[in-house]
Amino acid sequence: MSLDYTSAEMMTVTAARALENGTTCFVGIGLPSEAANLARLTHAPDVVLIYESGTLQTKPDVLPLSIGDGELAETALTTVAVPEMFRYWLQGGKIDVGFLGTAQIDRYCNLNTTLIGDYREPKVRLPGGGGAPEIATNAGEVFITLKHSKRAFVDEVDFVTTLGFGRDGKGRDGVPNIGKGPTRVITDLCVMKPDPETKELVVVSLHPGVTAEQVQEATGWELRFAETLESTPEPSETELEILRDLKARTARAHSGQ
């Protein structure tokens, strides 16, 4: 039976499935948080979710608006000081996966959340890096999720806020005590993974109904596609029901109803 679902739901479910049960995950706000909490509510009940504000093993009933949302502290196993979060947990190598979003990404997975345009006269100021640069450097690996468009997938990011593999794909070479970096990018059109040698993103899976031409049209550089392209599995009825219920609860909570 074919289910009705949106491309955004397809992206969230696919991103959630990437998290394995028992993983310790440092979660970014927004799409990464949505995916990580869906994983916790479905196939990965023992995933340990950690947020930048110092909340450990948090189990929010609704999605947080920010890292300072009280829901995170109220549902956490415990909270620690932010310096401890970064120095002991993150830099200490205790984080398996960092889950991040971004405004811009390039072919080598460099992320920009600082500005759009020239640094001295930007068109738009963005929120900044927050903890993402440290997460991307120190987590065992990094998952990135964002909506696919030419505005987001650019030939060169306007500013490297968070290191992927550098401007030439060699930015992590020879650096000790550093994680593997980005290992997959999940969008509303496809799944991409860095080439093991060049670190350039390669499309490895297309979501149902999406063509390679559509993905290329939404990307600001000439894409590479795997020789054998997979088809991303569709969301299940259970996953969609749980995701929609989570988002409905969140909407009610944040509207004061």
N, C-alpha and C positions, 0 to 999 in steps of 0.2 A: 504494500500500500504506500503510495506516495504522499508525503506530508507537505503541508503548506508552511513555509518558513521564509524569513527574510535573509538577505545576504549578511546583515549584521548578526543575526542569530547563528548563521552558518560559521561566521568568523569566531564568535565567542565559544561555540561548542568545540570547534576544531582546536582552538587555543587551550581550552580546558582539558581536552584529551591528552595534550602534550605533557601535562603534569602527572607524574606517577605517584601512587600512594606511598606515604612515608617520606616524601621529599620535603626538605626544608627550603621554603621559597620566600625570598625578599620581594614584596609586592609593591608595584607602583599603583597610584590612584588612577581611576578611569577604566579603560578597557582591560588592562591587566588584572585589576581587582575583580572585575566582573567575571573574567574567565577563571581566576584562581578560586573564587568562592563557589562557582559552579562545579569545579572539580571536587572541592571539599564536600559538596552536597550530593555528589553522584558517585563516581568510581573511586575517589581518593579521600575517604573520611579521615584518614590519619595524616594527611598533608599538614605540615606545620607552616602556617602563614605568619610572616613577620613584616611589620610596617616600620617605616623610618622613624616614627615618633617613639619607638621603644616598646611596642606591644608584641609580646611573644605568644605564639599559638593562639591567636585571636580567632573567634568564630562569630563574626557579626551576623545578626539576623537580617540586617539591611545593609546595602552598599554604602560605604563612607563617602562623605562629600570631600574630605581632605584627610591628611594624616593626623590632624588634630581632632577629628570627629570623636566624640565621647563614646560612640558605639564600639570603637576599637578597644579602648581601655576597659570598658565595662564587660566585654566578653572575652578578654585575654586571660591566659593562664597566669601571667604576671607582666609587669612592665619594668623596664630598666631605663637608665639614663641614656640619652642619645650618644654621648661619647662611648659608653659601654657597648651600645648597639653596633657602632661602627668599628671600634677597635677590637673588641673581643669576639663578636659574632661574625661580622663581615670580613674584616682584615685577618681574623683568626682562622679563616678557612672553613667556617661552620655552615655556610650557605651553599646549598646545592644548585639552586636556580635563582637568577634574578629575572623578574618579569616586568618589562618596560614598555611604555608607549613613547611616541615622539611626534614632533611636527614635521620634520624632514628626515629622510634617510637616503643614503647614496648606495652605490653598488657594493661598497665595502662595509656596509652596516654602520657607518659613522652616523651619529644622531645629532640633530640640532633642535634644542629647545630654548635657545637664547634670543635669536632675532631673525628677522627676514630682511634681506637687503644688505647694504654696506654697513660695516660695524660702526663707523663714525656718524653715519646718517641713516639709521635703519628705517625701513618702512613700517615695521611692526616690532614691538618689544614683546618677547615671550616670557613665560614664568621663570625660565632659568633651569639649571641642572638639578637643583636639589641634591638628593643622594645618588642620582643615576650614574655620574662618573665613577664613584666609588663602587657601586654595585656592579657595573659592567667590567670593572678591573678585577674585582676580588671574588665575585661569585664563581662557582664551578663552571657554569655556563649561563647563557643569557637567551631568553625568548623575547621576541619583540612582536607586538601586535598593533596594527593600525589599519585604517581604511585606505584603499588603494586609489591613488590619483596622481596626476603629473605634478600637482602642487606639493605632494608629500614625497613622492619617489623622484628625486632630482639627480641630475648628472653629478653635481657637486653640492654638498650642503653649504649654506652660507656661513656657517660657523660650526666647528666641531666641538659640541658641548660634551658629548660622551663618546669615548673611543670605541669604534668597532674594530677595524683592522688598519686604520690610518688611510691617508689619501692614496697610497699606492698598494694597499693590501699587506704591507710589511710592518705595520706599526706595533705589533706585539712581538716581533722577532727578537729574541735575545733578552727579553725582559723577565727577570726571575720572579717567582712567587706571584704569578698572574694567572687568572682563570683562562678557560678556553675561548671566552668571548661569545659572541652571538652564534648560536647553532641552528636557529630557525626563525623565520619571519612569517607570521600568519596574518593574512589580509582577508578582506571580504571577497576576493577573487581566487586566491591561490595560497599555496605554501611554498616558501623558498628556503634554500639552505646554501651556505657558503661552499664554494668549491674547495676541496681539501688542500689543493696546492695554491691556487691564486687568491682564494678567499672572496672571489667575486660571487655575488648572489646568483643562484641558478634556480629556476622554477622547477619544482619536482612533482607538484600535484596541482591539478585544476579542480576547483569546486564544481559540482554538478551544474551543467548548463553553461559554463563559462568556457570561452575559446581562448587559444593562445593569442589570437589577434586582439581580443579585448584587453588582455593583460598588458600586451605591448603598447596598446593605445593609451593606457593609463600610467605608463612609465616613461620617465624622462631620459632614458638611455636605451641602447640596443641590448635587449635581454638575451640571456642564454637559457635554453630549455633542456631538461634532461632528455637523453635519448629515448628513454621509456617514461612517458608522463603517466603518473598515476591519477586516478579519480578519487578525490577526497570523499570518504564515506559521509552519507547524509546524517543529520541529527536524528536521534531516536525520539519517539513520542515522549518518553520519560524525561529526557534531557530538555526538550522544549518546554514541557510542563513546569519543570523545576525552575528553569531560567525565567520564564514568564512570571511565575509566582514571585520569585526573588525581586524582579524589577517592579512588579506591581506593589509589593510591600514597601520597597524603597521609595517609590513615588508617593505613596500615602504618608509614609513617615516624614518625608521632607516637605510635604505640603501642609503638614500640621493636622491632617485629618485623623 
